[in-house]
Structure formats: C-alpha cells, structure tokens
C-alpha cells in the first residue's frame, strides 16, 4: 500500500548493459482465523506497520510494496567536463502480503483466493510505478554531461536533485493511487467488501 524508498548509490565504474530488469520477491506474514471476518481482523493486527498515529501507535496496512535501489555508475572526464557514461540500476522490489496460517474451508478459501489475487494486482501497480521511476532515472542519467566539472561534483549534485524530484513524484503518485483504490467505488474498497460480505 505504501512504497518505502530505500535509495542508495554505488558510484562504481562498470560497463553498461543495454537492458536491466528488476528483481521481484514476495514475502508473507501469517494471519489466523477460519472465517473471513477473523482473517480480516488478523490482518489488522499483524499487517506491516507503515507509520505511527498521533498517539504513537503503529498504523498497519493490508499489504506493502518496498524497494531497494542501488547503482553502478561510470563517470568520466572529457576536456574538463564530466560525463556519466553509464548508469546501471539494481532494483529489488519486495511485496509483503498476508497469508492464512492454516487450511481454510473451501468456501472461505475461494473468497480468500479472490481477495489475495486482487491485493497482489494492486501491489503490482505500485511496483510498476517504481520501475517507471527507475527507467526515467536511467534515461536522464545516461550521457548526462556537465561542463567545467573535472572533479565530477557538479554532475552528482544535479543528479541528486533530479532523483529527489522523481522519488517525491513517485511517492505522490503512489499515495494518489491508494486514495482512488480505497475511495468510494474504488477497486480495493470493492475487493474488501466482496471478501467480507460475498458477491
């Protein structure tokens, strides 16, 4: 539900590869219960903590998408200018989803399966937004040139500023997506209702 930014840069020299692909993994947290109501209550008790309320209590989500992004960058000087020849990302996206700890009755399992599939699809949209952000960083970074920068310090400042803007935009888009999904008539609102009351 909430994308957490874990961004670090490895300023290493390495030849660029033409393509890159994210690594995706799924982690689960165990929930208990034999009815849809009990399972949903357990999600509220055990879901990933995404922040604190005004009283300092943990705010929990149903599911969460996190990522870790590191880079291999090849900075080169050319006549006093600094050129970023290649920028190769290593992106690991982790989806955290609930999973019943015990076998469920067939009717409950069927409703759970539909609910879980909808949750996973929702989180995949967050993942796609992260991949899009990284694609934009690669496009901006590769070949970036800053004149009169023999120590390659100005180019790093320019790149850091751009990355900050993109990461803020990605987080904003992620929050806006959740507002729509959980809002009146939103997909997640419908998904939860179908899970709890059927339909």
C-alpha positions, 0 to 999 in steps of 0.5 A: 500500500505504501512504497518505502524508498530505500535509495542508495548509490554505488558510484562504481565504474562498470560497463553498461548493459543495454537492458536491466530488469528488476528483481521481484520477491514476495514475502508473507506474514501469517494471519489466523482465523477460519472465517473471513471476518477473523482473517480480516481482523488478523490482518489488522493486527499483524499487517506491516506497520507503515507509520505511527498515529498521533498517539504513537501507535503503529498504523498497519496496512493490508499489504506493502510494496518496498524497494531497494535501489542501488547503482553502478555508475561510470563517470568520466572526464572529457576536456574538463567536463564530466560525463556519466557514461553509464548508469546501471540500476539494481532494483529489488522490489519486495511485496509483503502480503498476508497469508492464512496460517492454516487450511481454510474451508473451501468456501472461505478459501475461494473468497480468500483466493479472490481477495489475495489475487486482487491485493497482489494486482494492486501491489503490482501497480505500485511496483510498476510505478517504481520501475517507471521511476527507475527507467526515467532515472536511467534515461536522464542519467545516461550521457548526462554531461556537465561542463567545467566539472573535472572533479565530477561534483557538479554532475552528482549534485544535479543528479541528486536533485533530479532523483529527489524530484522523481522519488517525491513524484513517485511517492505522490503518485503512489499515495494518489493511487491508494486514495482512488483504490480505497475511495468510494467505488474504488477497486480495493474498497470493492475487493474488501467488501466482496471478501467480507460480505460475498458477491 
